Every structure is written in structure tokens, then in C-alpha cells.
Amino acid sequence: MPQYPPLEPFNTLRLATLNDLPRVALVAAAGFYHSPTFQFQRPYYAEFPHDTVAAYWNEYRKAILDPATVVLVSEDMWDPNESQAVYEALRRIAAFNHRPSPTCKVIVGICSINLKPGSWRIGQFQTGNHVHSPPPAPAPETQNRDQNPRTLELYGEATGPAKAKYLAGCMRLSTLAVHPAYWRRGHATRLVSWCTRLADTDDISVGISATPMGAIVATKAGFEEQETIRIKGSTAQDRISPPVGDVELWVAIRRPSRSPSDTSSMSSESPTRESL
């Protein structure tokens, strides 16, 4: 069995499990909805909310099982009114009819971290029960009807060169989302802080691609802008309906600190960020 280096303590966070996937998918959809990237890539989200949730379910299932990826969750006491904080189409998903005990903790924040290529930690996060436990239900099929192939193509063409230039070879904070009913409680900050502390421990840089909202949290965590990418929604306007807005993506790097990261005093002003 491989001997892995020590891990940063998870404290109030924990590794995601396959059993978490129904909740993780809902939190991802609720949080990423507020990202311009979501609106640009999924212009038909209102018509096909099940496709959106299924896509995130499958994305995070793949990430949980990937030896080179870490998926963390943050929990909070369940808010009985949380469904009022999400977009209308998402409230139609059957899972939102499930009402846990008011004293029950639920997942409210998630992040995924891609380890540096060749990292000695590859496989370290897939050795526990979190990947061996059976999922609560078969992975749902998605037809991706909420997406638009043209905007996906435009997004890839616009962001690919900068990501290849600055993020290749780095650990990467790949996705980060917090359910909007639980914003400004420090969940995004704690998730980002764990990632940066792991990078400091391993003395490596970590990269991100963030929307302007996420860039606020990232800047406080020590990330430095390398390039800003702008995509005009009008470039796709003649090809899709409904219309989509502009996208701005902030590509940034955080270099390792000589002392352990201490971001415990940061406030979570930016609740969502999607790095794709």
C-alpha cells in the first residue's frame, strides 16, 4: 500500500461520498446558476432542469472516483426555506420535496481540486469508504438539452489557450459552489483555504479560472491574476435563443507560501465560482 504524505486536517469539511451525489448535484446547480458561465453554456436550463442536475451528478461522480481529484463538501444546518433561494425550474426537481429534520446537517458547499500531474498524492483520496460505498441510486442519464453546442464551442475556443498557458502542470481549484441559501457563512472561504493549505504543504502553485464573483474570494486567498478572458454574448446571439450575456473569466495563480495559509478571517463574499 502506498505511503502518502500527511494530509491537511479537514476540520469542518469532509470528503464527498457517492451517497452525497443527489445533494451535491442540487447544490451545484443552485450555486452555479449565478455564474455567467452557467448562463452562457446552459441557456435552456429553465426548460430542462433534470438535465442540468444529471450532468452535475455524473460530473461529480467521475471526480469522486478519479484518483487525481479531491472533492470536498461543507455542511450546515438545514434551512427549511432553502428552496426559495434557488431558481424556479430547480424547485421542480423531486429531491427538493425531501425535508430533513430541522436539526439535520446538509451539504451546502462543494469544491473539486485537480491534483498536480504526477503528484505523490494521486490515489490518496480514494482509499476510504467514500468511494466504495454504493451510490444511493443509478446515475441519471442526461441528454444535455440544457446546453448549447455552439456556446460550448465558443467557450472552449476562448478559454483554452490561457488555461493551457497558465494552468497546465499546476494543482487546480477546478470547481466551487455554495447553495445561495447559505451564502456569507464562510463556506467558500473554508473550501478555498483547505486547497491553498494543501498547496503550501506540498510547496506547489495552484491555479484557477474564476468569474468576477469568485475572483473576490480568490484574491483574498492570495491568487494573482495572469489574464482576463472576455467573451461577448453577441458572438452567439444569432445562433441561439434565449439570448446569453457576456462572460468574463479571471485566470490566476497562487504561489506557495512559506508559512501555512491562514485565511480563517476571510469572509465569504463570493459564493460561487465555476472553473471549467
Secondary structure, DSSP 8 states (H G I E B T S, - for coil): ----------TTEEE--GGGHHHHHHHHHHHHTTSHHHHHH-TTTTT-HHHHHHHHHHHHHHHHH-TTEEEEEEEEE--TTGGGGS-HHHHTSGGGG----TT-EEEEEEEEEE--TT-TTTTGGGSSHHHHS--SS-------TTS-HHHHHHHHHHHHHHHHHHTTTSEEEEEEEE-GGGTTSSHHHHHHHHHHHHHHHHT--EEEEE-HHHHHHHHHTT-EEEEEEEE-GGGSTTT-SS----EEEEEEEE---SS----TT-------EE--
